[in-house]
Amino acid sequence: MTLHILKKDVRRLWPAIIAAAVLLGALARMDRWRSDWLISSTEGYLNILIPIAWACLIALAVEQDAIPGDRQFWITRPFRTRSIFAAKALFAVLFVHVPALVADCYILAMRGFSPIAYASSLLAKQVILACALTIPALALASLVRSFSHFVMEVVAVAAIFLVLNGTGWREPIIFEPILDTVRREFLVVIVAVAGVAVLIGQYAGRRVLLSRGIAVGFGVAASLFFAYLLPPSALALRTAVTPGGPKVSMRLDTESRNRRFGFGGRAVVLLPIVFDGLAEGQHVRVEMVDSEIVTASGQRFHEVERRRINPSEQPPAYTFFMGWPGWNGPTPDWLQYIIQPLVYQMLHQTPVTIRGRAAVDIYRPGTPAWMRVNDQAYVEGVGRCMTALIEDHFRDQAHLKVECESPEHEPRFSRVRAWSSETGREWKSALGYSRSGSTGPMVNWLSPLHRDLTYFNVGGGNPYWSISIQEARTARIEITPELLVGRTAVEWEFRDVDLTKYVADRPVGRAILPAAGFPAGSIR
C-alpha cells in the first residue's frame, strides 16, 4: 500500500520534483566552482529558496491525502494512516534528502574530498536537515486540509519570527554569537520534538484538535524562548550541554603597568587582567556575557538589564575584552569599559565593585604546515588550503590570499604566517581576520564545506603592514591549526577598584580591537 501511494504522489507531483532538483543542481554547480569564502548573491538566494521549495514539495505530497476532514478519497478505501505516513516520509527521503546527499557528495568529490571519508559529516548534515525542515514541514502540512492553508501557516510562522527577531534582545553585537548559536540549536530541537508529537497524533489516531493544540503550545514555547533568552541563560545552557574544559579563572593584574590608550569624548577604563589555569601553549577567546559596575552607595550599571529600544541610544557603559593580535594567541590582557562622561563623573569619586561573566573557548595550536604561493596542500585539523597572489593592475596593488576549506573542521582562527626567505621579514594573521563583503544574503547553510580566508596586503604604501611584490612571489606560508580544547565560563568580582588609576587620558590614532576573534561591528 505504501508504494502505491508513493507512485501516485510521484505521478501527480513530478513537475515540482523536477523544479526542486533543477534549483539544487544549480546551487551545487555554483558551490563546486566557488573559489572564495564569499558567496554570490545568486547562491545566497538559492540557499533561501531551495528549503522553501523542499517544504512546499513535502506539503504538496502530504495534502494529496490530507488527514483533517471527512471527505477525503482515501477514507473510503482500506488505507491505514500508518501506510500514508510511510509513503509521505519515503517521498521526503527520496526527493529531498537523497538529492541533497547526492549534491553534497558531488561538491566534495569535485573539490578533492572523498565523500566516503566524510560520511559521518554528511549523515549528520542530513539529520539536521530532517530536524530543521523535513519533520516540521510534514507536521505543519498534516494539520491543514489544503496546500493554500499550509502556505498561510508558513507566512504566519515567518511573520512571528520576523517580529521576534526585531523586538527581542538588542544588546551589543558581541553578545550575538552565543545567543544565535544557542537559540538556533535549541529551537531546532524544540521544533523537531513538536513535529514528532504532531505526526504521532495525526497519523496514529487522527487526533486533529490535540495535534493542533500541541503545535500551538510548542509554538508559544519556542517564541518565548527565542524572545526572552538572555546571554547569561544562553551561557548556562551552553555550559550544561558542552564538554567542560580546564577550570579557568580571571584576576586583576595589579602589578601591570597600565597603557594610556583612550578615545576622545568618552572615558575609557582599562583593567589589566590575567587568566589562570591554562596549560602551556593554551590560550582563550572570550565573549562578554554579563557585566556590571556597583558604586559604594549600591547603584548598579548593569548592561544585561538594558534593552536597546532606540538603536541610536548609547548605554552608560559597555564592555569588551581586548588585546593585541599576536602569534602566541589572542588571549586578551585587558578588560575595557567605555563609559559616558556623566556616568564616569559619578563612578570615579569612590571605589567601585566590578562583576561579570564571560564565555571562554580554550584552544591550543596544532602541528603547522608550510606552503608556497600559488600552491595547495592538506593541513591536518584545518582542511585543504590554497594560496594565491591576486594582482590588481588598476591600483598597482595586490593581495596574498590564503583560503582553507573542510567538510568537518571549522578553519576560522587558524594562524597564518607569511615569511620571506630573502629578507627574513614575516607577517602574521589568522583565517577570518580579513574578509570581503557582499550585498546579497550571506547564507550558505546548504553547503557541505566550511570555508574561511585571510588576506595580506601586497605592494601597499606602508612597509610595516604590506609585503612587497618580490617578497610575496617567493614567500612561504605557514598555517597552524587552532584546536578547541574545551568550553567553560568565567566569573569575576573586583572589589574596591579605583577607576582613576586605570582611566586612559589621551586618544590614539588607531581603533582598539577586541581580542575575541575581532568581530566586525563589536565596537560601536
C-alpha positions in Angstrom: 0.0 0.0 0.0 2.8 2.4 0.8 4.4 2.0 -2.6 1.1 2.6 -4.4 0.6 5.8 -2.5 4.1 6.9 -3.3 3.7 6.1 -7.0 0.5 8.1 -7.1 2.2 11.2 -5.5 5.1 11.0 -7.9 2.8 10.9 -10.9 1.0 14.0 -9.7 4.0 16.0 -8.5 6.7 15.2 -11.0 6.9 18.8 -12.3 7.5 20.2 -8.7 10.1 17.4 -8.2 12.0 18.4 -11.3 11.8 22.1 -10.4 13.4 21.5 -7.0 16.0 19.2 -8.5 17.0 21.9 -11.0 17.4 24.5 -8.3 19.5 22.2 -6.2 21.7 21.3 -9.3 22.3 25.0 -10.0 23.3 25.6 -6.4 25.6 22.5 -6.3 27.3 23.7 -9.5 27.9 27.2 -8.0 29.3 25.7 -4.8 31.5 23.4 -6.7 33.1 26.2 -8.7 33.2 28.8 -5.9 36.8 29.9 -5.3 36.2 32.3 -2.4 34.8 32.3 1.1 32.3 34.9 -0.2 29.2 33.6 -1.9 27.5 35.3 -4.8 24.1 36.9 -4.4 22.5 34.2 -6.6 24.0 31.4 -4.4 22.8 33.2 -1.3 19.2 33.5 -2.6 19.2 29.8 -3.7 20.2 28.8 -0.1 17.0 30.5 0.9 14.8 29.4 -2.0 15.6 25.7 -2.0 14.5 25.0 1.6 11.2 26.8 0.8 10.8 24.7 -2.3 11.5 21.5 -0.4 9.0 22.4 2.3 6.3 23.2 -0.4 7.1 19.9 -2.1 6.7 17.9 1.1 3.4 19.8 1.8 2.1 19.1 -1.7 2.7 15.4 -1.1 1.0 15.4 2.3 -2.0 17.2 1.0 -2.6 14.6 -1.6 -4.0 12.5 1.3 -4.9 15.1 3.9 -5.6 14.0 7.5 -8.1 16.7 8.7 -11.7 16.5 7.3 -14.1 13.7 6.5 -14.5 13.9 2.7 -11.0 12.7 1.5 -11.0 10.0 -1.1 -8.7 7.7 0.9 -11.2 7.4 3.8 -13.5 5.3 1.6 -10.7 2.9 0.9 -8.9 0.4 3.2 -6.0 2.7 3.7 -4.1 2.9 7.0 -2.8 6.2 8.3 0.5 4.5 9.1 0.9 3.4 5.4 0.1 7.0 4.4 2.7 8.4 6.7 5.3 5.9 5.5 4.6 6.9 1.9 5.0 10.7 2.7 8.1 10.1 4.7 9.6 8.0 1.9 8.7 10.7 -0.6 10.6 13.3 1.5 13.6 10.9 1.7 13.7 10.2 -2.0 13.1 13.7 -3.3 14.6 15.9 -0.5 17.3 14.0 1.4 18.7 11.8 -1.4 19.1 14.7 -3.8 20.7 16.8 -1.0 23.1 14.0 -0.2 24.0 13.4 -3.8 24.7 17.2 -4.3 26.9 17.2 -1.2 28.8 14.2 -2.5 29.2 15.8 -5.9 30.6 19.0 -4.3 33.0 17.2 -2.1 34.3 14.9 -4.9 34.8 17.9 -7.3 36.6 19.8 -4.6 39.1 16.9 -3.9 37.5 15.3 -0.9 36.4 11.7 -0.6 32.6 11.5 0.3 33.2 8.1 1.9 35.9 9.5 4.2 33.5 12.2 5.4 30.3 10.0 5.6 29.7 10.9 9.2 29.7 14.6 8.5 27.4 14.1 5.5 24.9 12.0 7.6 25.0 14.5 10.4 24.0 17.2 8.0 21.1 15.0 6.8 19.9 14.6 10.4 20.0 18.4 10.9 18.0 18.8 7.7 15.4 16.4 8.9 15.0 18.1 12.3 15.0 21.6 10.9 12.9 21.2 7.7 11.5 17.8 6.9 9.8 16.9 10.2 8.4 20.5 10.7 7.1 20.6 7.1 5.4 17.2 7.5 3.8 18.2 10.8 2.6 21.6 9.6 1.1 20.1 6.4 -0.7 17.3 8.3 -2.6 19.9 10.4 -4.5 21.5 7.5 -6.7 20.4 4.7 -5.1 22.1 1.7 -1.8 23.4 0.4 -3.1 27.0 0.5 -3.7 26.6 4.2 -0.1 25.4 4.6 1.2 28.5 2.8 -0.7 30.6 5.3 0.8 28.6 8.1 4.3 29.3 6.8 3.6 33.0 6.3 2.3 33.2 9.9 5.4 31.5 11.3 7.7 33.7 9.2 5.9 36.8 10.4 6.2 35.8 14.1 9.9 35.1 13.6 10.5 38.5 12.0 8.6 40.3 14.8 10.5 38.4 17.5 13.8 38.9 15.7 13.1 42.7 15.6 11.9 43.2 19.1 13.9 40.6 21.0 17.3 41.0 22.6 19.1 44.1 21.1 22.3 44.4 23.1 25.7 45.0 21.5 26.7 42.6 18.7 29.4 40.9 20.9 26.5 39.1 22.6 25.0 37.8 19.4 27.3 34.8 18.6 26.5 32.8 21.7 22.8 33.9 21.6 22.5 33.0 18.0 24.2 29.6 18.4 22.2 28.6 21.5 18.9 29.8 20.1 19.4 28.1 16.8 20.4 24.8 18.3 17.6 24.6 20.9 15.0 25.9 18.5 15.8 23.1 16.1 15.4 20.6 19.0 12.1 22.2 20.1 10.7 22.2 16.5 11.8 18.6 15.9 10.2 17.4 19.1 7.0 19.3 18.4 6.9 17.9 14.8 7.3 14.3 16.0 4.5 14.8 18.6 2.2 16.2 16.0 2.9 13.5 13.5 2.2 10.8 16.1 -1.1 12.4 17.0 -2.2 12.8 13.3 -1.1 9.5 11.8 -1.5 7.3 14.8 -5.1 8.3 15.7 -6.1 11.3 13.6 -6.3 13.5 16.7 -6.5 16.7 14.8 -7.6 19.0 17.7 -5.0 17.6 20.1 -2.3 17.8 17.4 -3.2 21.4 16.7 -3.1 22.2 20.4 0.4 20.6 20.7 1.6 22.7 17.7 0.3 25.9 19.3 1.8 25.1 22.7 5.2 24.3 21.3 5.0 27.4 19.1 4.3 29.7 22.1 7.2 28.0 24.0 9.6 28.4 21.1 8.5 32.1 20.7 9.1 32.8 24.4 12.4 31.0 24.3 13.5 33.0 21.2 12.4 36.4 22.5 13.4 36.2 26.1 16.6 34.2 26.2 19.3 36.4 27.7 23.0 36.0 27.4 23.5 34.6 30.9 20.9 31.9 30.3 22.5 31.1 26.9 25.8 30.7 28.6 24.3 28.4 31.2 22.7 26.3 28.6 25.9 26.0 26.5 27.9 25.2 29.6 25.5 22.5 30.6 25.4 20.6 27.3 29.0 21.0 26.0 32.1 19.2 27.4 33.8 21.3 30.0 37.4 22.4 29.5 40.1 23.2 32.1 39.0 25.3 35.0 39.9 28.9 34.2 39.8 31.9 36.4 40.4 35.6 35.8 42.0 38.1 38.1 43.1 41.7 38.1 46.8 42.1 37.4 47.7 44.8 40.0 51.4 44.7 39.1 50.9 45.5 35.4 51.6 49.0 34.2 48.6 50.5 32.5 48.8 51.6 28.9 47.4 55.0 28.4 45.1 54.4 25.5 41.8 56.1 25.1 39.0 57.5 22.8 38.1 61.2 22.6 34.8 62.2 24.2 34.4 59.1 26.4 36.1 57.8 29.5 38.0 54.6 28.8 38.9 52.3 31.8 41.5 49.6 31.0 41.8 46.9 33.7 44.9 44.7 33.2 43.8 41.1 33.6 45.4 37.6 33.8 43.8 34.2 33.1 44.9 31.4 35.4 44.5 27.7 34.9 45.8 27.4 31.3 48.3 24.8 30.4 51.4 25.6 28.5 50.6 26.7 24.9 46.9 27.1 25.6 45.1 30.4 25.1 41.5 31.6 25.3 39.0 33.5 23.3 36.4 35.3 25.4 32.9 36.6 24.7 31.4 39.0 27.2 28.0 37.9 28.5 27.2 40.0 31.6 28.9 42.9 33.4 28.1 45.5 36.0 29.7 48.3 38.0 28.4 48.8 41.5 29.1 52.0 43.4 29.7 52.3 47.1 26.1 53.5 47.6 24.7 50.4 45.8 23.8 52.0 42.5 24.3 49.5 39.6 25.1 50.0 36.0 24.1 46.6 34.6 24.3 46.1 30.8 22.2 42.9 30.6 19.1 44.5 32.1 19.1 47.3 29.5 17.2 46.9 26.2 18.0 48.9 23.1 14.7 50.3 22.2 16.3 53.2 20.3 19.2 51.9 18.2 20.9 55.4 18.4 20.8 55.4 22.2 24.1 54.9 23.8 24.4 52.9 27.1 26.1 54.5 30.1 28.9 51.9 29.8 29.7 48.9 27.7 32.5 46.4 28.0 34.6 44.1 25.9 37.9 42.2 26.2 40.8 43.4 24.2 44.4 42.6 23.4 46.8 42.9 20.5 46.8 40.1 17.9 49.9 38.0 18.3 51.3 34.8 17.2 51.1 33.4 20.7 47.3 33.5 20.6 44.6 36.1 21.1 44.2 35.7 24.9 43.1 39.2 26.0 45.1 41.1 28.6 42.8 44.0 29.1 39.2 44.4 30.2 37.9 47.7 28.7 35.0 49.8 29.9 33.9 52.7 27.7 31.9 55.0 29.9 29.8 58.0 29.1 31.4 61.2 30.7 28.5 62.0 33.0 28.4 58.4 34.3 32.1 58.4 34.9 31.8 61.6 37.0 29.5 59.5 39.3 31.8 56.4 39.3 35.3 57.8 39.8 34.6 59.6 43.1 34.7 56.4 45.2 36.0 52.9 44.8 33.6 50.6 42.9 33.0 46.8 42.6 33.1 45.3 39.1 31.5 41.9 38.4 30.9 40.0 35.2 30.6 36.7 33.4 32.0 35.6 30.1 32.0 32.6 27.8 35.5 31.1 27.3 36.8 28.9 24.5 40.1 27.3 25.2 42.5 26.5 22.3 45.9 25.1 21.7 48.0 25.2 18.5 48.3 22.1 16.3 51.1 21.0 14.0 52.0 23.7 11.5 52.3 23.1 7.7 54.3 25.1 5.1 53.1 26.1 1.7 54.4 28.2 -1.2 52.5 30.9 -3.1 50.0 29.6 -5.7 50.0 26.2 -4.1 47.6 24.0 -2.3 48.0 21.4 0.5 46.0 19.5 3.1 46.6 20.7 6.7 45.6 18.4 9.5 43.0 20.0 11.6 42.3 22.7 9.1 41.4 21.2 5.8 42.6 21.8 2.2 44.3 25.1 2.0 45.2 27.2 -1.1 47.4 30.3 -1.6 47.2 32.7 -4.5 48.8 36.0 -5.4 46.0 38.2 -6.8 47.2 41.3 -8.6 45.2 44.5 -9.1 46.5 46.2 -12.1 44.2 49.2 -11.7 45.5 50.2 -8.2 49.1 48.9 -8.6 48.4 46.7 -5.6 47.9 43.0 -4.9 46.7 40.6 -2.2 48.2 37.4 -1.0 45.1 35.3 -0.4 45.1 32.2 1.9 41.9 30.2 1.9 41.1 26.8 3.6 38.0 24.5 3.4 37.0 21.4 5.1 33.8 19.2 5.4 34.3 18.7 9.1 36.7 21.3 10.6 35.9 25.0 11.1 39.1 26.6 9.8 38.4 30.0 11.4 41.1 31.3 13.7 43.8 29.1 12.3 47.0 31.0 12.4 48.7 32.1 9.1 52.2 33.5 8.8 53.9 34.7 5.6 57.7 34.6 5.7 60.2 35.9 3.2 63.3 33.7 2.9 65.1 36.6 1.1 64.6 39.4 3.7 63.7 37.4 6.8 60.6 39.5 7.3 57.3 37.9 8.4 53.7 38.9 8.6 51.1 37.3 10.9 47.3 36.9 10.6 44.6 34.3 11.0 41.8 32.8 9.0 38.7 35.0 9.4 40.6 38.2 10.2 40.3 39.6 6.7 37.1 39.1 4.7 35.3 40.7 1.8 31.7 41.8 1.9 28.6 41.2 -0.2 25.4 43.0 -1.0 23.4 39.7 -1.1 22.3 37.3 1.7 25.3 35.7 3.3 23.5 32.3 3.7 25.3 29.1 2.8 24.0 26.6 5.2 23.3 24.0 2.5 27.0 23.9 1.6 28.8 20.8 2.9 32.1 22.7 3.2 33.3 25.1 5.9 35.5 27.9 4.3 37.5 30.8 5.6 40.3 33.0 4.4 42.6 35.9 5.1 44.5 38.4 3.0 47.9 40.0 3.2 48.4 43.4 1.5 51.0 43.4 -1.2 52.6 46.5 -2.7 50.9 48.9 -0.3 52.4 52.2 0.9 53.1 51.0 4.5 56.2 48.7 4.5 55.4 47.6 8.1 52.0 46.1 7.1 52.5 45.4 3.4 54.5 42.8 1.6 56.5 43.9 -1.5 55.7 42.2 -4.8 59.1 40.5 -4.8 58.7 39.2 -1.3 55.2 37.9 -2.0 56.2 35.9 -5.1 58.8 33.9 -3.1 57.2 33.9 0.3 56.4 30.8 2.2 53.1 30.4 4.1 52.8 28.7 7.5 49.4 27.5 8.6 48.9 26.4 12.2 45.5 24.9 13.2 43.7 26.1 16.3 42.4 23.0 18.2 39.5 23.5 20.6 40.3 22.0 24.0 37.1 22.9 25.8 34.5 25.4 26.6 33.7 26.9 30.0 32.6 30.1 31.8 34.5 32.5 33.9 33.2 34.9 36.6 35.0 37.7 38.3 34.5 40.2 41.0 37.0 43.0 41.6 36.3 44.9 44.8 37.4 48.4 45.8 38.6 49.4 42.3 39.8 53.0 42.0 38.9 53.8 38.4 41.1 56.9 38.3 44.1 54.5 38.4 43.1 52.8 35.2 41.4 55.5 33.1 43.1 56.5 29.9 44.0 60.1 29.4 44.8 60.5 25.7 43.4 59.3 22.4 45.1 57.0 20.0 45.3 57.1 16.2 44.1 53.5 15.6 40.9 51.9 16.9 41.5 49.3 19.7 40.3 45.9 18.5 38.7 43.3 20.8 40.6 40.2 21.2 37.8 37.6 20.9 38.1 37.0 17.2 38.0 40.6 16.1 34.3 40.5 15.1 33.2 43.3 12.8 30.9 45.8 14.4 31.7 44.8 18.0 32.9 48.3 18.8 30.2 50.9 18.4 
